[in-house]
Amino acid sequence: MSLGHACVDVYQGAVAALVPFFVAERAYSYAAASGIVLAASLLSSVVQPLFGALTDKWAMPWLLPVSTLVGGTGVALSGVGGSYALTLAVVAVSGIGVAAYHPEAARVARVASRGSHTAMGWFSLGGNIGFATAPLLVAAVVATGGLGASLLLVVPALAGAVLCAAALRALRTPGDASAATRGRVAAGRDDWPSFLRLSGAVVCRSIVFVGLSAFIALYVRERTHGGEFAGTAALFVLYLGGAVGTVAGGRLATRHSRVTVVRWSYALSVLAVAGVVLVPGPLLYLFVALTSAGLYVPFSLHITLGQDYLPGRVGTASGVTLGLTVSVGGIASPLIGALADTTSLQLALAPLIALPAVGWLLLRPLREPAMPDARPVPPPTGSPVPPSTRINAAAEPAPEPPCYDPPTRAHSAPAADCRSDKGG
């Protein structure tokens, strides 16, 4: 699941990595280039919660390989032809594919992780690795073959679809109630006020991250007087630091409450983003790395907090917290680009300093949610179980695997007879 996540999120990072090449080859303005980021983000931010709501009602594991292919195909076609409208359209299709992937992927990943914050951190790490490798992949393909070579960018999508299919087969999660993902009922109550506060902080984080992703390569080239490599290196640092931050966030959450760790991260981000905007020269790279860590330490914690604030709507929570993290920020990118066209890129990025502080204020009243209580329930014969039931089973200690007859995977005994004394 983590490797498949990397193959999907490479396309979210690829859109920002393509911006300097669109500016260089097609002479797009900052506003026009940021419009491409908006195309990838706008539809994604709108439809991702919708996909989350759908997966709350029906299991849709087939979305994982299909959406991976859609996301990759859209980006691969973005360099074909010179039509701005066509570029916007295919990038928007890619955004829809990415949006369809994340809610169901977050559900399946939490089943596989059995509620572990550290394991969810590793799942999120896969997405961060995809982000981090996107600039290198785009540079290797487009810098050598031009935008016309972008068709080669479909390769990670093909690999990701295979990985997703393999993960689903290993977990045995077909849509009609896999024994590995059903059988318990959550007793938690949805806490909408806390979830909305968390979502507001996620939006602030998203605007900062996507805004920097879209313009950091161009900005670093201006501030350091370097070439294309200087900008690509800065974008790589922004994404790679997130890989470290995500794993660190999961480990910190085992020692401190998730809410506390998230608050610390937002406070750090205020100072780090200020350094990115205000500090000149090579030292800028240090603040890019600190910004990346500050923005990514809470990445996986956003997901599990949202799921625990809304235990009855896990798909919706995943669609908002995981989806908005990288999509809503794209809506603000054209505003940053338009301001940069009329003033300077440094002045346009300056408002990003305040947004982590706003997120910190939203997080202050939050309390750590309890892990959802659950009780064993024998699965009804032949009846699908709501997806929210399946995912909340992951919040408890791992149950003993059900008894299967290997050739047919049919239950060889009633579920009660298969359970161990540990309460599985």
C-alpha positions in Angstrom: 0.0 0.0 0.0 2.8 2.4 0.8 4.6 1.8 -2.5 1.3 2.1 -4.4 0.7 5.4 -2.5 4.1 6.6 -3.8 3.1 5.8 -7.4 -0.1 7.9 -7.1 1.3 10.9 -5.3 4.2 11.2 -7.7 1.5 12.8 -10.0 0.6 15.4 -7.4 4.2 16.4 -7.2 4.7 16.2 -10.9 2.2 18.9 -11.7 4.2 21.5 -9.6 7.4 20.1 -11.0 6.1 20.7 -14.6 5.4 24.4 -13.9 8.9 25.7 -14.7 9.0 23.8 -17.9 5.6 25.2 -19.0 6.9 28.7 -18.2 10.2 28.0 -20.2 8.8 26.1 -23.2 5.4 27.8 -23.6 6.1 31.2 -22.1 3.2 30.9 -19.6 2.8 33.7 -17.0 2.9 33.0 -13.3 -0.9 33.2 -13.2 -1.3 30.9 -16.2 1.1 28.4 -14.8 -0.6 28.4 -11.4 -3.9 27.8 -13.2 -2.6 24.4 -14.1 -2.0 23.7 -10.4 -5.5 24.9 -9.8 -6.9 22.5 -12.5 -5.2 19.6 -10.7 -6.5 20.7 -7.3 -10.0 22.2 -7.8 -11.9 19.2 -9.0 -9.9 17.0 -6.6 -10.9 19.1 -3.6 -14.5 19.1 -4.6 -14.9 15.4 -5.4 -12.6 13.8 -2.8 -15.1 14.2 0.1 -17.7 12.8 -2.3 -15.7 9.7 -2.9 -15.2 9.5 0.8 -18.9 9.6 1.4 -19.4 6.9 -1.3 -16.9 4.6 0.4 -18.7 5.0 3.7 -21.7 3.3 2.1 -20.1 0.8 -0.3 -16.7 -1.0 -0.4 -15.0 0.1 -3.6 -11.5 -1.5 -3.6 -11.5 -1.5 -7.4 -11.0 2.3 -7.2 -7.4 1.9 -6.2 -5.9 0.5 -9.4 -8.3 2.3 -11.7 -7.8 5.7 -10.1 -4.0 5.2 -10.2 -4.2 4.7 -13.9 -6.4 7.7 -14.4 -4.1 10.0 -12.4 -1.0 8.9 -14.3 -2.6 9.1 -17.7 -3.7 12.7 -17.2 -0.3 13.9 -16.2 1.4 11.9 -19.0 -0.8 13.7 -21.6 -0.2 17.2 -20.2 2.9 17.7 -22.3 1.3 16.6 -25.6 0.3 19.4 -27.9 0.5 23.1 -27.1 -3.1 23.8 -26.2 -3.6 25.4 -22.8 -7.2 24.2 -22.6 -6.1 20.7 -23.4 -3.4 20.9 -20.7 -5.9 22.1 -18.1 -8.4 19.3 -19.1 -6.0 16.4 -18.8 -4.5 17.7 -15.6 -8.0 18.1 -14.1 -8.7 14.4 -15.1 -5.5 13.4 -13.3 -6.8 15.3 -10.2 -10.0 13.4 -10.2 -8.1 10.1 -10.4 -6.0 11.1 -7.4 -9.1 12.2 -5.5 -10.8 8.8 -6.1 -7.7 7.0 -4.8 -7.2 8.5 -1.4 -10.4 7.8 0.7 -10.5 4.1 0.0 -6.7 3.8 0.2 -6.7 5.4 3.7 -9.4 2.9 4.8 -7.5 -0.1 3.5 -4.2 1.2 4.9 -5.7 1.5 8.3 -7.0 -2.0 8.1 -3.6 -3.2 7.2 -2.0 -1.1 9.9 -4.5 -2.4 12.5 -4.7 1.1 14.0 -1.0 1.8 14.5 0.0 5.4 14.2 3.5 4.4 13.2 2.2 2.1 10.5 0.0 4.8 9.1 3.0 7.0 9.1 4.7 4.5 6.8 1.7 4.5 4.5 1.9 8.3 4.4 5.6 8.1 3.8 4.9 6.3 0.6 3.0 9.4 -0.7 5.8 11.7 0.5 8.4 9.6 -1.4 6.2 10.0 -4.5 6.2 13.7 -4.0 9.9 13.8 -3.4 10.8 11.8 -6.5 8.4 13.7 -8.8 10.8 16.6 -9.5 13.6 14.2 -10.3 11.4 12.1 -12.5 10.0 15.1 -14.4 13.5 16.6 -14.7 14.9 13.3 -16.1 12.1 12.9 -18.6 11.2 16.5 -19.6 14.6 18.2 -19.3 16.1 15.6 -21.7 13.2 15.1 -24.1 11.1 18.2 -23.7 7.4 18.3 -22.8 6.7 16.0 -25.7 8.3 13.2 -23.8 5.8 13.4 -20.9 4.1 10.3 -22.1 6.8 8.3 -20.3 5.4 9.6 -17.0 2.7 7.0 -17.2 5.1 4.3 -16.1 4.6 4.8 -12.3 0.9 4.5 -12.8 1.3 1.1 -14.4 3.4 0.0 -11.5 1.1 1.5 -9.0 -2.0 -0.3 -10.4 -0.2 -3.7 -10.1 0.9 -2.9 -6.5 -2.6 -1.9 -5.5 -4.1 -5.1 -7.0 -1.5 -7.2 -5.2 -2.2 -5.4 -1.9 -5.9 -5.9 -2.2 -5.5 -9.6 -3.0 -3.2 -10.1 0.0 -5.7 -8.4 2.3 -8.5 -10.3 0.7 -10.8 -7.2 0.7 -13.4 -7.8 -2.1 -16.4 -5.5 -2.0 -18.7 -8.2 -0.4 -17.2 -8.4 3.1 -13.7 -9.8 3.6 -13.3 -11.6 6.8 -10.1 -9.7 7.4 -11.9 -6.3 7.4 -15.3 -6.9 9.0 -16.9 -8.2 12.1 -16.9 -5.4 14.6 -19.1 -2.4 15.2 -17.7 1.0 16.4 -19.4 2.6 19.4 -17.9 6.0 18.9 -19.9 9.2 18.4 -19.0 11.7 15.6 -17.5 14.9 17.0 -18.1 17.4 14.2 -16.9 20.6 15.9 -13.5 19.1 16.5 -13.4 17.6 13.0 -14.2 21.0 11.5 -11.5 22.7 13.5 -9.0 20.1 12.4 -10.2 20.5 8.8 -9.6 24.3 9.0 -6.0 23.7 10.1 -5.6 21.2 7.3 -6.7 23.9 4.8 -4.2 26.4 6.2 -1.4 23.8 5.9 -2.6 22.9 2.4 -2.4 26.5 1.1 1.2 26.9 2.4 2.4 23.6 1.0 0.8 23.8 -2.4 1.8 27.5 -2.7 5.4 26.7 -2.0 5.3 23.6 -4.2 4.1 25.6 -7.2 6.6 28.5 -6.9 9.6 27.3 -4.7 11.6 26.2 -7.8 11.2 29.6 -9.5 11.6 31.5 -6.2 14.9 29.8 -5.3 16.3 30.4 -8.8 15.6 34.1 -8.3 17.0 34.3 -4.7 20.1 32.2 -5.3 20.7 33.3 -8.9 21.0 29.6 -9.8 19.8 27.7 -12.8 17.1 25.0 -13.2 19.0 22.6 -11.0 18.9 25.0 -8.1 15.1 25.2 -8.3 14.6 21.4 -8.8 16.9 20.8 -5.8 14.8 23.1 -3.6 11.6 21.3 -4.6 13.2 17.9 -3.9 14.2 19.1 -0.4 10.7 20.3 0.2 9.3 16.9 -0.7 12.1 14.7 0.8 12.0 16.5 4.2 8.4 15.5 4.3 9.3 11.9 4.2 11.4 12.3 7.3 8.7 14.4 9.0 5.9 11.9 8.4 7.8 9.0 10.0 8.8 11.2 12.9 5.2 12.2 13.4 4.0 8.6 13.8 6.8 7.9 16.3 6.2 11.1 18.3 2.5 10.2 18.5 3.5 7.0 20.4 5.1 9.2 23.1 2.9 12.3 23.1 -0.7 12.9 22.2 -1.4 13.4 18.5 -3.0 16.8 19.1 0.1 18.0 21.0 2.5 16.8 18.2 0.3 18.6 15.6 0.3 21.8 17.5 4.1 21.8 17.9 4.4 21.2 14.1 2.3 24.2 13.2 4.3 26.4 15.6 7.5 25.3 14.0 6.1 26.0 10.5 5.5 29.6 11.3 9.3 30.2 11.8 10.3 27.9 9.0 8.1 29.6 6.3 9.3 33.0 7.5 12.9 31.8 6.9 12.0 30.6 3.4 10.5 34.0 2.5 13.0 36.3 4.2 16.4 34.5 4.3 18.6 34.9 1.2 21.3 32.7 -0.2 22.1 29.0 0.2 20.8 29.1 3.8 17.4 29.2 2.2 17.7 25.4 1.7 17.8 24.8 5.4 14.6 26.7 6.0 13.0 24.7 3.1 13.9 21.5 4.9 12.5 22.8 8.2 9.3 23.9 6.5 8.9 20.5 5.0 9.4 18.8 8.3 6.9 21.2 10.1 4.3 20.7 7.4 4.7 16.9 7.2 5.0 15.8 10.9 1.2 16.1 11.3 0.5 14.5 7.9 -0.5 11.0 8.9 -1.8 12.3 12.3 -4.4 14.4 10.5 -5.8 11.2 8.9 -6.1 9.2 12.1 -7.4 12.2 14.1 -10.1 12.8 11.5 -11.1 9.1 11.5 -11.3 9.1 15.3 -13.3 12.3 15.4 -15.8 10.8 12.9 -15.7 7.1 13.6 -19.0 6.6 11.9 -17.9 8.4 8.6 -14.3 7.2 8.1 -14.4 7.5 4.4 -15.6 11.1 4.6 -13.0 11.9 7.2 -10.2 10.4 5.1 -11.4 12.2 2.0 -11.3 15.6 3.8 -8.1 15.2 5.8 -6.0 13.3 3.3 -7.5 15.0 0.2 -7.7 18.6 1.3 -4.0 18.3 2.4 -2.9 18.6 -1.2 -5.9 19.8 -3.1 -7.5 22.9 -1.6 -4.2 24.8 -1.6 -4.3 24.7 -5.4 -7.3 27.0 -5.3 -5.1 29.8 -3.7 -2.2 29.3 -6.2 -3.7 31.5 -8.9 -4.0 34.3 -6.4 -0.4 33.9 -5.4 0.6 33.9 -9.1 -1.5 37.0 -9.9 0.1 38.9 -7.0 3.5 37.8 -8.1 2.9 39.1 -11.7 1.9 42.5 -10.3 4.5 42.8 -7.5 7.2 40.2 -6.8 7.3 36.5 -6.0 8.7 37.2 -2.6 5.9 39.5 -1.7 3.3 37.1 -3.0 4.7 34.3 -0.8 4.8 36.5 2.4 1.2 35.9 3.4 2.0 32.1 3.7 3.9 32.9 7.0 0.7 33.7 8.8 -1.3 30.6 7.8 0.4 28.0 10.1 -0.3 30.4 13.0 -4.0 30.4 12.1 -3.9 26.6 12.0 -2.3 26.6 15.4 -5.1 28.8 16.8 -7.7 26.4 15.4 -6.0 23.4 17.0 -5.7 24.9 20.5 -9.1 23.9 21.8 -8.8 20.3 20.5 -8.6 17.3 22.8 -7.2 13.9 21.9 -10.1 11.7 20.8 -10.5 8.2 22.3 -9.8 5.3 20.0 -13.2 3.9 19.0 -14.6 1.3 21.3 -15.8 -1.8 19.5 -17.3 -5.2 20.3 -17.1 -8.5 18.4 -20.1 -9.1 16.1 -20.4 -12.3 14.0 -20.7 -11.3 10.4 -24.1 -11.9 8.9 -24.0 -14.6 6.3 -23.9 -13.3 2.8 -24.4 -9.7 3.7 -21.9 -6.9 3.1 -20.8 -5.0 6.1 -20.7 -1.2 6.0 -17.2 0.1 5.3 -17.1 2.2 8.5 -17.5 -1.1 10.4 -14.5 -2.6 8.6 -12.2 0.3 9.1 -12.9 0.7 12.8 -11.9 -2.9 13.4 -8.4 -1.7 12.7 -8.4 0.5 15.8 -8.3 -2.5 18.2 -5.6 -5.2 18.7 -5.2 -7.5 15.8 -7.7 -10.3 15.7 -6.7 -13.8 15.0 -7.1 -14.6 11.2 -10.2 -16.5 10.2 -10.1 -20.1 9.3 -9.9 -20.6 5.5 -9.7 -23.6 3.3 -6.7 -22.7 1.1 -8.0 -23.9 -2.2 -11.4 -22.2 -2.0 -10.8 -19.6 0.7 -14.2 -20.7 2.1 -14.8 -20.7 5.9 -14.0 -24.2 7.1 -15.8 -23.6 10.4 -18.2 -21.1 11.9 -16.5 -17.8 12.8 -17.0 -18.4 16.6 -15.2 -21.7 16.4 -12.2 -20.0 14.7 -11.6 -17.4 17.4 -8.8 -17.8 19.8 -8.9 -17.1 23.6 -7.5 -13.7 22.8 -10.9 -12.5 21.8 -10.3 -12.5 18.0 
